[in-house]
Amino acid sequence: MKGTAAFCFMLALLLAWPLAGGAAQDGPEIVTFQGKGRLGTVDFTHREHHELGIACLMCHHTGVEAGRCSGCHGVIDEAPRLQNAFHLLCTGCHKQKGGPATCGGCHLLLQEEEQ
C-alpha cells in the first residue's frame, strides 16, 4: 500500500513538472524577503534558480496558485513558521548543492547603525 501511494505521488509530480516549469518562466526575476534584526533582506534570484533546474514544486509545494507562503506558514499549526521553513529548505538545499550556506551568503547584513 505504501509503495502504491509513493508511486502515485511521484507520478503526480512528474505530470505536474511541465506545468510548474512554465510558471517559473513567467515569474519575477527577483523576489525580496524581509529580514529581521541585523539580518537584512534576502534577494532571492527566482529566475536564476529556475535556470539551475530547481523544480518549482521544491518551493511551491502546494502549487503557485495557493498564494503566499505566509498564508500557511506561521498560521497553520502543522506548517513550520515561515522563517524556519525558509531556513530549512534554502540552507538544506544550498548545503547539498554547494550554494551559500551562511547568513551573509543570502542576507544583506545591516550595519549596527542601520537597525
Secondary structure, 3 states (H helix, E strand, C coil): CHHHHHHHHHHHHHHHHHHHHHHHHHCCCCEEECCCCCEEEEEECHHHHHHCCCCHHHHCCCCHHHCCHHHCCCCCCCCCCHHHHHHHHHHHHHHHHCCCCCHHHHEEECCHHHC
